[in-house]
């Protein structure tokens, strides 16, 4: 009898935890939908990368970003789900496609162009590529408030911690901290202005 009571009690606790986790994921997805839709448009991005373990000048980059909001079921999100081998190819509730053209202002380098696709399900942000890899990756997503998305990504022995903040309707700030073996090696700071 006591075993039955304990097992029912445990099951109820487990059910409550599952409901809480599901509710949390739905709330997070709702924040992500709002954040991504508010980020849609064209942005001028100015950023600096600071190397923490080398005595070198910061690397400066200016980019033109175009961000498109993607609804659930968009072809880009289906392709992204397939690249991550998700069983349900329409599982990603929303996402964005970002294209960019970047110039390194203090270096003799050719302009760089590219694109990437993001999609979210629960607290996982799926990407078709990473900052330092062309392979599909995932990040754990959270929000400190509706205007601030935080991402944590790990691959190739590196950890990327990123915070993206909407500042009113015309600005975004971003900060990325890259660590390896528990030591911070690079900080990227960005100011983005809507065009």
N, C-alpha and C positions, 0 to 999 in steps of 0.2 A: 504494500500500500504506500509506504513512504517512498519507494523507488518510483512508483507511478506519479506521485505528487512532485517529486524532484524533477522528473523528466518533463512533466507538463509545464512546471514552472520554468525550467530551462528553455523549453520550446517557446514559451510566451516571451521570455527575455530575448531569445534569438529573433522571434518575429518582430518585436519592438525595434530591435537594432536594425533589422532589414528594412522596416518601414522608415526609420529615421534616415538610414543611408540613402534610400530611394528618394525621400523628400529632399534631402540635402542635395542630391544630384540634380533633381528637377529645378531647385532654386538656383543652383550654380549654372545650369544650362540656360535658365531664363536671364541671368546676369550676362552670360556670354553672348546670347542673341542680341541683347540691348547694346553691349559694348562693341560687338562687331559691326552692327548696323550704324552706330554713331561714328565709327572709325572709317566708314566708307567715304571715298573721295580721293582727291589729289593732295599730296603733302610735299612740302620741301623739308628735307631732313638734313640737319647739320649734326655731325657726331665726331667725337674724339675717342680714340682708344689709347689708354695709358698702360704701358708695360711696367709691371710692378717689380720684376726681378732683373730689369735691364735699365741702364742709364741712357735712355734714348728719348728723343723728342716724341710727343704724342702724335699718333697718326690721325690726320684730319680727313674726313670724307663728307662730301655733299651729295645728296641723292634726291632724285625726283621719284616719289612713290605714288603708285595708283592702287587703291584698295577697293576691291569689289566684294560686296556682301553676297554670300551663296546660301540659298535656301536649301532645306533638306531635300534630297533627291536630285540636286544639281549634278550634271554629268561629271564635273570636276570632283565632287564629293564622292560619287560612286567609284570613280577611278582611284581616289585616295583610299577608300575602304578596301578595294581590291588589292592595292599595293601593300596593305597591312594584313591581308588575308582575313578580314572580318567576315563572319558567316552572313550577317545581314548587311548587304551593300548599301542599304538606306538607313543605317543606324546613326550616322552623323547628323545631329539635329540642325546644324548650321555651320558656316565657315566663312573663310575669306580667300580670295586670290589676290596676291600682292605681286605687282611687277615693279621693277626698279631700274634706274639708270644712275650709276654712281661715278663720281670723279674724286680721285685722291688729290686733294689740293696742295699738299706739301711733298708730293712724290712725282717722279716721272713715270706714270703708269697710264696705260690706255683706260678709257672709260669702261666700266663693267656693267653689263645688263643681265637681268635674270628674272625669274619668277618663282613663287612658291605657293602652295595651297595648304591651308589649315582647316581642320574640321574638329568638332567637339562632340564627345559622348560622355556623359557623366562628368567626372573630374579629369578626364584624359583628353589632351589636345593632340590630335594626330597631325603629322606634317609629312609632306612628300620628300623633304630633305632637311638637313640641319645646317647650322652655321658653318660647320667645318666638315660636312660630309654630304654626299649626294644621295645617301641611303635614306629610306623612310625612317622616321624616328617618332617617339612620343614624349610628351612633357606632362607633368602633373600640374594641374591648373587650380588656382584658388583666387579669391577676391578678398581684399582687405576692406573694400567698400565698392559701391557700384562703378566708380570711376577708375579703379586700380586693379588691374589683372596681374597676377604673379605666376610665373612659370618656373618649373625646375626640370631640367633635362640632363640626362647622363648618357654619354657614349664615348668610346675610345679613351677611357680612363679620365675623361674630363667631366666636370660638373658646370652647368650653365644655369645661373639664377638670374631671372629677368623680371623687371617690374615695368609695366607700361601704364601710364597714368593720363587720362583725359583731363585737360585743364580748360574748362569751359567748352565752347564749340570750335575754337580756332587753334588750339594747341594740344600737343601730346608731349610728354617727357618719357624717356626710357632710360633704364640703366641695366647693364648686363655685367655680372661678375663671373669670370671664368676661373675655375680652380682645377688644380691637378695634384693628386696625392695629398689632399687636405690643405694645400697652399694656394692662396689667391695669386693668380699670375697676370690677369688682365682685367681692367675695368673699361667698359664702354659707356659713354654718356651721350644722350641724344636730345635734341630739341627739334620738334617737328611742328611746322606751321601749315595750316590748311591754305591751299591756293584757291 
